[in-house]
Amino acid sequence: MGNLAFFDYLILALYGIILLGMGFYFARKMKTAGQFMTANGKIPGWAAGLAVMSAYTSSISYIATPGKAFDSDWHPIIFALCMIPVSWIAVVKIIPLYRKLNLISVYTFLEERLGSWARLYAAFSFLLFMVGRMAVILYLVALLMQPFVGGNLIWIIMAIGFITILYTLMGGVEAVIWTDVMQSIVMIAGIVYTVVFLGNMVFLSSPELFSQAYDAGKFSWGLSDFSFDKRTIWVMIIYGLTENLRNLLADQNYVQKYATVQNNEEAAKSMKLATIIYLFLTVCFLFIGTALFYFYQLQDSLPSNITKGDQVFPHFIATQMPVGLKGLILAAIIAAAMSTIDSALNCSATVIWIDFLKGRFDENISEKKQMFILQTATWVWGILGTLFAIWMIQAKSALDVWWQLSGIFGGGILGLFLLALLKIKLSYFHGLVAISLSIIVISWSTFSRNLPESISWLNSSIDPILSGVLGTLILLFYGIIIHVVNRKTSV
């Protein structure tokens, strides 16, 4: 057994039972494929907004963001702030366009503007990325939970994976969104309590620590040097703008939520709410990391085996949180994981059906058969994600390479969507060249580090988080050049 009290275990058990109960409840209402994928547009904007925010905030955020503030400063706040202008673009331009086109899978937009090659490449890259994302989140949340609940790591992964798969396939996107609403409430309650709890313990008891933290640069947003070889403010702005644009323009996880509401106004409301809450939670996460830094500086009680910022918050939960509230925080972390995984499962099933299988069936295929395919795809992709998570226990380095490769092949997808928005059409050959150039540039930026002296001129000194940006730029640049050349030739 772990180090939780009975009341903490009770909270976790009740949480799992409630999720399964919600899955059974929505299963009784779900009769059609449209309900499974879009809830027939009956979701309120505020609920869709909480679902979008939940997809943004995984259990990794609970651990990694406080860890960054503990180790360094508040530079991750820039990513959250970059969501503001991008969400405005989504509200004004993207949401009205996508809803006018009645998109369920966002990748059908690429076929209309660029061709089937773009749709299939982007959809396949998305599916690979989702398997990797589910595996990493399942593995990390199980690793975090094991010291608390005890037991075998494999069984913890399977339990979290099974519960998430079950309520997702039973209730479709409606179950996903309404469980995300509940999970969002748990997440927000858990993180707000932690902020108040830590704030009272650290800054209210020693107010002078605020000025000390400021003077020490703990609230800094990073270096202002105009340099791309380290994590400067400019690097974070470029990364934040492009990654948020990729999420809200080209990622099925977010775009599918646009189709679950009744009209453009409700979709806009969902985006505004998601942006506000995500920014608020990011500030809370960073505050926790900074407060933990000074808490352990005052206590001088951090064990020698805690060597990274990512390890500090779990250690604090285990040693400082009172009974009951410890269970709430752990439920919040599990909620953050499940709300990301359930969206990934539902969206993956939707993409498998819409982009790869639907065209192979008769137009009059029954709703029952469509539902069977969607639910089977949910099972298959959920089991794959769970198996990869179990594999990570023994093959972390191998899966790391696979994770990097999925990022490499998917890194240029934003470029394809920007070309589609600009109505720049590429032939199959030029599309293949554009994607190949993107993959080569991203691979170079990712792997060309510390090369032998004989080829040291090939070293990449650019911050690795800009690899996807480079891939997007090269694909976009090539597409525009070909477009200009073709226009001049036709004239």
N, C-alpha and C positions, 0 to 999 in steps of 0.2 A: 504493500500500500504506500501511498505518497504521504505528504505532510499536511493534507487538508483535514479540517474538522468535518463532522457529520453534516453540519448545516451547509458547508460549502459544496459537498458532494450532492446534497439535496437540490441546491440551486442548479447545478450542472445537469442533473438528471431531469428535473422539471423543464429545463430549457430544451433538452432534446425531445422530450415528450410533446411539448407545445409545438415544436417545428413539425414533427410527424403528424400531429393532429391537424395542423393547418394544411398540410399536403393532402390528407384524406378529405378535408372539407372542400377544398377547391377541385379535387378529382371528381366529386359528384356533379359539379357544375360544368366541367369541361367536356364538350362533345365534338368540337371541330378543330381542324388544324389551325384555322385562324385564331381561335381562342388560345391554343397552345403557344402560338408565336407572337400575337399582338394583343390578346385579351379583347379583340374586336373594338379596340380604341376606347375602352370604358374605364381606364385608370385615371384617377384625378391627377392633376399636374403636380401637386405637392408630394404625392406618393411616388410618382415617377422620378421626381427630383431627389428624393431620399435614396431611391434605387441607383440613380446615376452616381450620387455621392458615395454610396456603398461600394460600387464597382471601382471607384478611385481609391478607396481606403481599405487596404487589406491588412491582415495581421502583421505583414512586413512593416507597414507604417507604424504600428504600435511599438515595434522594437527598434527599427532602423532610424526613424526620425528623432526620437529622444536620444538615441545613440550618437547621432551626428552632432546634436547640440551639446551633449556631454563631452565628446572628443574635441569639438572645434567651436562652431558658432551657429548663427541662425541663417546661413546661406540657403537652406532648403525653402525658406519663405518666399524666395524669388519665383520658384516654380509655381507655388500656389497663387501668387499675385499675377503671374502670366496667364492664369486661367481667366482672369477678368476680361481682357480685350478679346481673347479667343472665344469665350462664351458669348460675347456681344456679336461677333462675326457669325457664330452659329445661330443665334436668335434672329439676326437681321437677314442673313443670306442662306445659310445651309438648311436650317429646319424648314422654311417655306418651300425651298426647291425640292428637298427630299420628300416632303409630304405631298407636294403637287404631283410628283412622279409615282406616288404610292409605293415607295420602296419598303420591302420587308427585309431583304438582304441588301446591304449597301453596295455589295460587289456587282449587282446587276447594273448599277449606274456606270461602272467601268465598261461593261459590254456595250451599252448604248452609245458611249462616247468614243471608246478606243477599240473595242473588239473583244471577242471571246477569250483570246489569249490573256488579256489583262485581268479579266474577271476570274479565270481559273487560277492564275498565278497568285493573285491577291487572296482569294478564298482559301487556297491550299496553305499559303504562308500563315494565314490567320489560324487555321486549324492546328498547325504544328505549334504555333506560339501558345495557343490555349492549353494544349496538353502539357507543355513545359511549365506554364504559369500555374496550372492546377497542381502539378507535382511539387513544385517548389513551395507553394503555400501550404499544402498538406503536410509536407515533410517538416517545414519550419514550425508550424503550429503544434504538430505532434511532439517535436523535439522540445518545444517550450513546455508543453503540458506534462511530459513524462515525469519530471521531478515532483510535480504536485500530485498527480493521480496514481503514480506507480504503474506497474504492468509493462508488457512488451510493447516496444515502439510500433511494431507492425500492426498490432491489434488496435492501437490508438488511431493510426492512419486509416485503417479499414473502418473503424467505427464512425469517424468524422466523415469519411468519404461515402459510406453507405447511407447515412442519414441524409446527407446533402443530395445524393443521387435520387433517393426515394421520393423526397417531397418535391424535387424538381420535375421528375418525369410524371408524377401523379397529377400535379396541379399546373404544369406549364408556366408560362411567363407570369400569370396572375399570382400563382403561389410564390414565384421568385420575388416579385415586387412587394407583396404584402408581408412575406417573411423578412425581406430586406427592411421594410418599414419598422417592424418589431426589432430587428437586429440593430438598426440605426439608433433607435431609442436606447437600447442596452449599451451600444458603443458610446453614445454621447453622455449617458448617465455615468458610465464607468470612467470616462476620461475627465469629465467635469469634477467628479468626486476626487479623483487623484490630484487634480490641480489645486483644489481647495485644501485637501489633506496635506500635500507637500508645501503649499504656500504658507500655511499656518506653522508648519514645523520649521521652515527655513527662513523665509523673508520677513514674516511678522515677528518672529522671535529675535531676528537680527536684521533690522531694516537697512543697516549700513552695507549689507551684502549686495543690495541693488546697485549702489554706486561702485562697489568693488567689481561687480560683474561687468558693468558698463566700461570701466577703466581697463579691465583685462581683455576687452574685445569679445566677451561671450555673447553679446547681442549684435555683433557685427554681421553684416550681410555678405562679407567677403572682400577680397582685394579689388580695388578699382582699376588696376593696371589693364591697359588694352592689350591683353595677351590671351592666347588660346591654348597654352601648354599647361595651364593650371586652373583650378576651380575659382576663376574670377567672377565678379558680378556679371560681366559681359558674356562669359561662357554660360552662366546660369540663365540669363535672359534669352539667349539664342536657343538653348536646350529647352527651356520652359515654353517658349512660344511654339516651337516646332513639335514638341511632344504633345502638348495640349491640343494643337491643331490636328495632329494625327489621331488622337483619341476621339475628338468630337466631330471630325470630318470623315475618318476612314476606318474606325474600329466598330465592329458590329456590336460589341458590348454596350456601347453608348447610343449608337445610331438607332438600334432596334427599339430603344425606349421612346424615341420620337414618335413611333407609330402606335404606341400603346395608349395615347391620350386622344381626346375627342377632336381638338382643333389646334391651330398654330399658337393661339394664346395660352392654352394649357401647356403646350410643349415649351414655350418661352418661359412660363412660370417655373417649370421643372428645372430648366437650365439655370435660372437665376438663383433658385433655392439651393441647388447643388453647389454652385460656386460659393455662395455665402457660407454654407456650413463647412465645406471643405477648407476654406481659408481659416475659419474659426478653429477647426480641429487641428490644422497645421500649427497655428499659434500655440494651442494647448500642448501639443506634442513637444514642441521646441521649449516651451516653458518648463515642462517636466524634466527634459534633459538638463537644462541649466540648473534647475533647483536640485536635481540629484547630484550634480557636480559639487555644489556647495554643501549639501547635506552630508555627503561622505567626506568632504574636506573638514567639516566641523567634527564629525564623528570619528574620523580616522579609523574606520572599521571595515573598509572594503577588503575582502579576502584576496590573497595573492593570486588565486586562480582566475580572478576577474581581470582580464587584460584588455578587453575592448568595450567601447561604449554600448554595443549591442547587448552585452551581457548584464548591464547594470539594472535596467528596469525590471527584468524577470527576477533578479536577486532581491530587489527592493520589495516586490510583490510577495515573495516567499518569506521574507524576514520581518517586514514592517507592517503589512496590511492586517487589520483585525479580522476575526472570524466573520463570515458572512460577506463582508465587503471584498475579501480575497476571492470568494466564489464569483461575485459580481464582475470583478475585473477580468477574471479568467473567462467567464461567459462572454464578456465584451470582446476579448481577443478571438475567441472561437467564432463569435458573430461576424467579426471583420473578415475572418477566413472564409466562412460559409457564404457570406453575401457576395464575395468575389467569385467563388467556385460555382455557385448556383447560376449566376449570370453567364459564366463561361460555358457551362453545360447547355443551357437553353439556347444560347446564341450559336454554339457549335452544331447542335442538332438542326437548327434553322438553316444554317449555311450548307450543311450536308444535304438537306432536302432540296432547298431552293436552287443552289448553285451546281449540284452534282447529280442529283437523282430525278428531280421532277420532270426534266425534259425527256427522260427515258420511259415515262409512263404515259398512258392514254390521258387526254385532258379530262375525261369523265371519271377518273379514279375516285373511289368512294372516300368519304371522310374517315371511315374506320381504318382503311388501309393507310391513309396519310398519317393518322394518329399512331398507328403501329410502327411506321417507319421513323417518325419523330421520337417516339419513346424508346425504340431500339437504338437509335443513334445516341440518345442520352445515356443509356446503359453502357454502350460500347465506349463512348468517349470518357465517361466517368470511370469505368474500369481501367481504361488505358492510363488516365491521370493518376489513379490510385496505385497501379502497378509501377509506374515510373517513380512515384513518391517512395514506394518500398525499395525500389532499385537504388535510390539515392543513399540509402543507409550503407550500402556496400560499394557503390560506384559513383561517389560524389563527383570525382574529377571527370569521369566519362560523361556524366550528365551535364556538367558545366560546359564541356565542349559542345554538346548537342544544343544546349540553351543558347550559347553564343552563335552557333550556326543558324538556329531559327531566327535570331535577331538579325543576322546578316542577310538572310534571304527575304526577310520581311521589312528591312529597314528602308527600302525605297518605295514602299507602298504609298506613302504620302505624296511622293513625286508623281505617281500615276494619277492620283485624285486631282492634284493641281493641274496636270495636263488636261484631264477630263473637264474640269471647270473652265479652263481656258479654251475648250473646244479644239484642242490640237490633236488630230488623229494621226496615229502611227501605223504603218503596215506591220504585219507579223514579224518581218525581218528586222525592221528598225526598233520594234518593241523589244525583240530579243537582245539586240545590241544595247539598248538603253538599260535593260535590267541587268545584263552582264557587266556593264560598266559600273553600275551601282554596287553590285556584289563585290567586284574587284576593289573598288575604293573603300567600301566598308571593311572588307577583309584586311586590306593594307593598314587601315587606321587601327583596327582591333589587334592584329597579331604582330605587326612590325615594330616590336619594342626590343631594345637591347640585342640587336642583330650582331653577328660577327663583324669584326673590323673591316674585313674585305668588302662587305656590302653595307657598311654602316650608313652610307648615303641614302639607303632606303628606309632608315628609321623614321617612324612617325612620332612626333613630339606633341601632337594635338591631344588635348584631353579626351580620353576614350568615350565620354558621354556624347561627344559631338560626331561620333562615327555615323550615326543614322542621318544627321544633318548633312554631312558630306555626300552620303549616298543619294539623298533627296535632291541636293543641288545639282549633282552631275547628271542625274536622270532628267531633271527639269531642263537643264541647259542643253543637253543633247536633243531633247524633244523640240525645243524652241528653234534650235539651229536647223534641224531637218524640216520643220514647218516653214521657216523663212526661205530655205533653199527651194522647197517644192513650190512655193507661191511664185518665186522669181522664175522658175522653170516653166510653170504653166502660163505666166504672162508672156 
